Amino acid sequence: MEIILKVVGSVFLVAIALASMVAIYVGGENVFHSHNDKKGWAFVGGGVIGIILFISIAVYVTPRGMDNSEHCGPGTEYRESRHYNPSTRSTHTDWWCEAK
């Protein structure tokens, strides 16, 4: 289910970016031919708003490094251990809170 949501979200983001670029292009063409064309300026403005929306959503959903030490309470220390798993060819990290 998580993968489906990620795919739907990615398609949504790409659709926002594509629609914004098309709106800017179409509006720019109208404005280029007639500077007083309100419809053209509306398309350009909507496209710019869409690009801003795309960038803000993309920055918000981009994963950042997680700090698991915030889960440890007072009187405990954060510890972690990494080990390589040859069968999956990846590194696995275990972490725990240890009493001081």
Residue pairs with C-beta under 8 A, 6 or more apart in sequence:
9 61
13 54
13 57
13 58
16 50
16 53
16 54
16 57
17 50
17 51
17 54
19 47
19 50
20 46
20 47
20 48
20 49
20 50
20 51
20 53
20 54
21 47
21 51
22 47
23 43
23 44
23 46
23 47
23 50
24 43
24 44
24 47
24 48
24 51
25 47
26 40
26 43
27 39
27 40
27 41
27 42
27 43
27 44
27 45
27 46
27 47
28 40
28 43
28 44
29 40
30 37
30 39
30 40
30 43
31 37
31 40
31 41
31 44
34 40
68 78
68 80
68 95
69 78
71 78
71 97
72 78
72 97
73 97
75 99
75 100
76 97
76 98
76 99
76 100
77 97
77 98
77 99
77 100
78 95
78 97
78 98
79 95
79 96
79 97
79 98
80 93
80 94
80 95
80 96
81 93
81 94
81 95
82 91
82 92
82 93
82 94
83 91
83 92
83 94
84 90
84 91
84 92
85 91
85 92
